Amino acid sequence: MQRIILFILTNLAIIVLLTVVLTVFGVSSKSMSGMLIIALVIGMGGSFISLAMSKWMAKKTMGLSVIENPTTREERWLVDTVKKQADASGIGMPEVAIFHDPSMNAFATGMKRNDALVAVSTGLLEGMNQDEIEAVLAHEVSHIANGDMVTMALLQGVINTFVIFAARIVAGAISSALDEDGEGGEEGLGFFAHMAVVIVLELVFGALASLITMWFSRKREFSADKDAANLVGNNKMIAALERLREDNMPAELHGEMAALSISNKDGIMALFSTHPPLEDRIAALKA
């Protein structure tokens, strides 16, 4: 619950900050250009601010223990393995961390390819052998090397901009229609009713638009699997995915952490999943 509350409060703080900035600069939503500027600033700005804060958020919400000075053989092996894979992928050494969770999971996050973070769960360390863990680490390093964090933030920013702008345009059209019919009085829907309609439309448009980001996220997983297989070998990557298929306790991740994890909870609606079915990923590697 603390993780979810912090995640929500942080995103609300970003929106409030950007709204204050727009107000200071006198940007108004009364014109089409003003609405577009607001949508761009909040949509793109919010997405990239969230990305810039992603490492901090991960450390706060997941209770990460960053390995700064390895004290055990396992920690030394984790750091050395990530270092070897990062060098082979042509990126800077990411921070390596462990988080306490009984499920097998891992994720990568960070705004820059040369200043990222890779984290693995205690459940993964306990439930996988060394070859499988190596493959999972390679999968996360591949996400970083491919620039998936920035690409996802850019795509999400474009989607957010469209959702915010479209919601306000449609809400404005509804308000004008009511006003012309004489039902809404001088202000059409009225301020509070108008904002309520905007929020509802943003939720609806956002859910529909998320189909695009989820589709792209699933495509990106196949690429990370392939690149990881090139780093450590096909058999190790297949074995890691098969081991994950046996895990029935997916980790509770949010935002960039969920999108860049090794696996996530299978939902009823596959179209809204950030990851393809493990069976499909295994089949793709075997092919």
Secondary structure, DSSP 8 states (H G I E B T S, - for coil): -HHHHHHHHHHHHHHHHHHHHHHHTT--TTSHHHHHHHHHIIIIIHHHHHHHTHHHHHHHHHT-EE-SS--SHHHHHHHHHHHHHHHHHT----EEEEE--SS--EEEEEEETTEEEEEEEHHHHHHS-HHHHHHHHHHHHHHHHTTHHHHHHHHHHHHHHHHHHHHHHHHHHHHHHHHHTTSSGGGTT-HHHHHHHHHHHHHHHHHHHHHHHHHHHHHHHHHHHHHHHHHH-HHHHHHHHHHHHT--------HHHHHTBS-----S-GGG-SS--HHHHHHHHH-
